Amino acid sequence: MQTDLVAALDIGGTKIAGALVDDHGRILLRAQRPTPAKEDGDTVMRAVEDVLRELTAAPLWVRAGAVGIGSAGPVDASTGTVSPVNVPGWRDFPLVDRVRAVTGGLPVELVGDGVAMTAAEHWQGAAQGHDNALCMVVSTGVGGGLILGGKLHPGPTGNAGHIGHISVDLDGDPCPCGARGCVERIASGPNIARRALDSGWRPGADGDVSAAAVAAAARGGDKVAIA
């Protein structure tokens, strides 16, 4: 049986994605569910369990020996809990313990999703070969991670480099985290779209109001979308 595999989970405000990954970074199997972000914590956890069950239903020779989780934050790797801003049903949610129970006691490692992405970019991606890097992810939220001195720097709780909740406009819109004018409140996908609509941008005939549609309109010369 091949046991040098990891079940990887990417937990965000829009989707819960999973994969079986080997020690060369190759993805052998994928699974995905939408995140029921507006539901209670147990409902969100059931979506996580569905992804894990799909991964562990693989043939015996590709069973995982550990689980790695990159979650929207903030996370607390020291306690194994998560409190994603975009998933209000999870506050100090014991994600590591719940995943360990579902997988029969496999080792579980938790970091913020931006930190997990940074580790991957330093291993095989754009930051490969660089001793110092800030990697950013812009999606439902805005995250980040740090490579310092050639090593991943997650910090004591797994959140170091999480730039999404740095306040860049002290008089800006209130953010769900409690601050004002956070990078995430301004520059995440949903907030790019929200700000464009508030400024008078209107979608095309397809009715698409996503950030991707705003970007397409900007490329087409729409002045509001450009702004």
HELIX and SHEET records of a PDB file:
HELIX    1   1 GLY A   41  THR A   56  1                                  16    
HELIX    2   2 LEU A   60  VAL A   62  5                                   3    
HELIX    3   3 LEU A   95  VAL A  102  1                                   8    
HELIX    4   4 ASP A  113  GLN A  124  1                                  12    
HELIX    5   5 ILE A  163  HIS A  165  5                                   3    
HELIX    6   6 VAL A  183  ALA A  187  1                                   5    
HELIX    7   7 GLY A  189  ASP A  198  1                                  10    
HELIX    8   8 ALA A  211  ARG A  219  1                                   9    
HELIX    9   9 LYS A  223  ILE A  226  1                                   4    
SHEET    1   A 5 ILE A  27  PRO A  34  0                                        
SHEET    2   A 5 LYS A  15  VAL A  21 -1                                        
SHEET    3   A 5 VAL A   6  ILE A  11 -1                                        
SHEET    4   A 5 ALA A  66  SER A  71  1                                        
SHEET    5   A 5 VAL A 108  GLY A 112  1                                        
SHEET    1   B 2 VAL A  75  ASP A  76  0                                        
SHEET    2   B 2 THR A  81  VAL A  82 -1                                        
SHEET    1   C 3 ALA A 133  VAL A 138  0                                        
SHEET    2   C 3 VAL A 142  LEU A 148 -1                                        
SHEET    3   C 3 LYS A 151  LEU A 152 -1                                        
END                                                                             
